[in-house]
Every structure is written in C-alpha cells, then in structure tokens.
Amino acid sequence: MPILLFIVLLLIIFGPQWWVRHVLRKHQTHIESLDGTGSELAEHLIKRFELTGVKVVKGEEDEDYYDPQNKIVSLSPEVYDGKSLTAVAVAAHEVGHAIQFFREEPISRLREKYLTHAHRIQQFGISFLLISPLIGLLFRIPQLALLTILIGVLTMLVSVLMHVAVLPEEYDASFNKAMPILAEGYITEEQLPHARQILKACAYTYVAAALADILNLWRWLRLVR
C-alpha cells in the first residue's frame, strides 16, 4: 500500500509535466511543407498585428515565454529554428501573450496578480523550513514540527492554486489567439487537431511546473524532520 500511494503521488506530481513534454516532443518532427520556422512565424505575426517594439530572441532550452516588461518573445532553440508543428504552435502561443499585453486586455493581468504572490508564498515557506530547526533549538517549541508541516502543506496548496488561477490567461493565448491564427491557413486542416493538442499542453505548462514544485517543498519537509 505505501508503494502504491507513492506511485500515485508521483503520477499526480509529475504526470502533467511528463504529458506536456511528451506532446511537445511528439510533434517536433521537421515538416518541409511549412512556410517557415517558429521564429519566422513569430516575426511575421508581430508585424501583422503591429506589435510595436516586440522582439523575438532565441532563449535557452525550454525557455519559451513572453516578457511584457522588455517586450521580448523568447523561443527555445527547438522552437526558434524548428520547422515543426510544435515550433509554430508554441511561437503562436507566445505571440498570443504579446497580443494580450499589447492590447492591455484584463486577462493579461492574471499572471502578474497571481504568480507574483505564488512566488512570494513559496519563498516564505522555504525560508521558514530553513530556519525552523534553529527556532526549535532556541525556543524549544513543542508544536514546532506540526507547525512546520502545516506551513509546508499550505505553501504547496496555495502555490498550486495560484498557478491554476493563471490558466484562463494561458487558455486565451492558446485558443482565442494562437488557434484561430493557425487555422487561417498557416497549417493544414489535417494538422489542426495536433496543433490543438500542443496548445493545450502550452496552457498547462504552469500547472505542471506548480505540481513539480510540490516535490521541492516535500524535500525541505523531509530535511527538517
């Protein structure tokens, strides 16, 4: 039973992350018939939607994001130079975020509103876990272990919930921006279902990362114990 529970826990934490990576890698096959690479599509869409000041740069591996402060669409090497369904879908998704911020749509504020708080809560939880052994030595609080576990669990739950709160922004970038754009003829009708699957994976990236963060906090709890 403990082994079974451990396996279920691993699936809950890592399952979404594995699924996202699997979907993105599954559709990374080079397609010669596509009109261009991920970076070329991003540049084209920036010009088409007149996103003045927005630039496309090649980031590190797995660094696909839009930076609203510096107006940068960062694409990983596989997406930047890739000529695949994953490359064009991810590029369109990140430009979708640029469109959200450029138009100052209310949904674009979700990331700033919730992820900033999520990161602060994570930092507080980890900081408390680090200093709790010292607090225990100095003040000899009997309930410190219970308090430490409680704060650790609450930190995990709040962090995950705040990442989930960003889902509407991610879904909008995928299905109200990128998907309609790609359906205009950038890819074939046969490729649209695959692009939809990729964009769904893009939308769940933050949730997958949040669930993976649970393992880091669990490690700290184990260290404190």
N, C-alpha and C positions, 0 to 999 in steps of 0.2 A: 504493500500500500504506500509506504513512504516513497519508493522508487516511482510508482505510478503518479503520485502527486507532484514529484519533482519534474517528471516528463511533461505533465500538463502545464506546470508553471513555466517551463522553458518554451513550450509552444505558445502560451499566451504572450510571453515577453518578446520572443524572437520570431514568432510566426509571421506577423505583419511585415517585419523587416526583411525576412527571407523572401516573402512573396513579392515585395516591391522590387528587390534586387533581381529576382527570377524573371519577372515580367520585363524589366528594362533590358536585361541581358538577352532574353529570348528574341527580342526584335532589333538587335544591334547588327543584324546581317546587312552587308553592303547591298544597296539596290541602285543599279546603274541608271534606271529609268527616272529616278527622282531628279528634279530640276537643279538641286543644289544641296550643300551641306547644311548642318544646323545653324552655323554662324551666318551663312549667306541668307538663309530664310529669316533669321532674326534681324539682320541689317535691312533686308527688304521690307519687313513688317514695320520696323521703326520709321522708315521713310514713308511707307504707305499711310500710316496712322499719324504721321507728323509729330512724332515724339521728340521734340526738340531737346537736344542736349544729352539724350540717352545714348550710351556707347555699349558696344559688345566687346568683351575681353575673354581671353582663354584663361580659365582658372585651373586649380589643381584637380586631382581625381575626385569625383563625387561632389565637386563644388559647382552645383547648378542652382543659382539663386538670382534674385533681383535686389540690388542695394538702392533703396529710394533716396538715401542721403546723398550718395555720389552719382546717382542715375546710371548705374552700371548693371548690365545683364552679363553675369558671369556664367560661362558654359564650360563644363569639364572637357578635356581633350577629346573624349569619345563622342561628345555631342558637338563640339566646336568644329572638328574636322570630319565628323561622321556623315555618311550619306545613307542613313537608315531610317526606319520608322521611329525608333527611339530618339534619334537625333532631332528630327524635325518636330516631333510631338513635344519633347522636352523644351526645345527652343521656343515653340509657340506658347507653351505654358508660361515660361519665364517672361516673355514679351507681354503675355496676358496680365501679369502682375504690373509691368511697366504701364500698361494702359490704365489699370485701376488707379495707380498713384497719379499718373499724369492728368486724369480726369477728376481727381480728388473725390472718387466715389467713397461713400461712407464705409463700405465693406473693406476698403484698403486700410482702415484704422484698427482692424481686429488684431493684426499681428503686433503692432506697437502697443496696443492696450493690454493684451493678454500675455504675449511671450516675454515682455519685459518683466512683468510680475512673476511669471513662472521661473525665470532665471534667478530672480532675487530670492524666491522661496527656496529654490534648490541650494543656492549659496548659503542661506541661513541654516537649512537643515544639515548640510555637510559641515558647516562651521561648528554647529552645536555638537555634532557627533565627534568632531575632533577634540573639542575642549571638555566634553563630558567626563572623561577619565580624570582630568585634572580637578574638575569640580567635585567629583566623588572623593578624591584624596584630601581635598582641603576642607570640605564641609560635611562629609560622611552622611549624605542624604540617603535614607533607606530606600526611598521610592525612585531613586535616580535611574535605575535600569529600566523600570516601567515607563518613566517619562521619556527616556531616550528612544525606546522602541516606538512609543506613541508619536513623538515628533517625527521620527523617520518615516513611519507609515503615512502620516498626514502629509508630509512633504511629497512623498511619491504620488499620493492620490490627487492632491491639488495640482501638482505639475502636469500630470496626465490630463486632468480635466481642462486645464488652461490650454494645453496643446490641442485638445479636441475642439475647443471654442474657436480655433483658427480655421477649422475645416470649411466653414462657409466661404472664406476668402480663397482657399485653395480650390474648392469646387467651382467657384465663379471663374477663376483663372483657367481651369481646365475645360469646363462645359459651357460657359457663357462667352468665353473669349476664344480659347485655342481650338475647340472642336468645330464651331461654326466657321472659323477661318480656314481650317484644313479641309472642310467639306466643300469649300468654294472651288475646288479643283487642284489644290496643291498635292493631294494624293488621290488615288483611285477609289471607286466605290467599294471594291473588294478589300481595300486596306483600312477603311474607316472603322470596322469593328475592332481591329488590332490597335488602332490609334486610340480608340475609346478606352481600351484596357490599360494602355500605357498612361493615359491622362488620369485614370482612376488611381493608378499607382503613384503618380506625382502628387495627387491630392492627399494621399495617406502617408506621405513621407514624414511629416511632422509627428503624426500619431505613432508611427513606427519608432521614431527616434525617442519619443517620450517614454514608450514602453521599455525601450532598451536602457533608459536612464534608471529604471527601477532596479536593475541589476547592480548598478554602481552604488546606489544607496544601500542595497542589501549587503554589499561587501563591507561598507562602513559599519553597518549594524553588527555584522559578524566580528569585525575587528574590535569594536567597542566591547562586545560580550566577552 
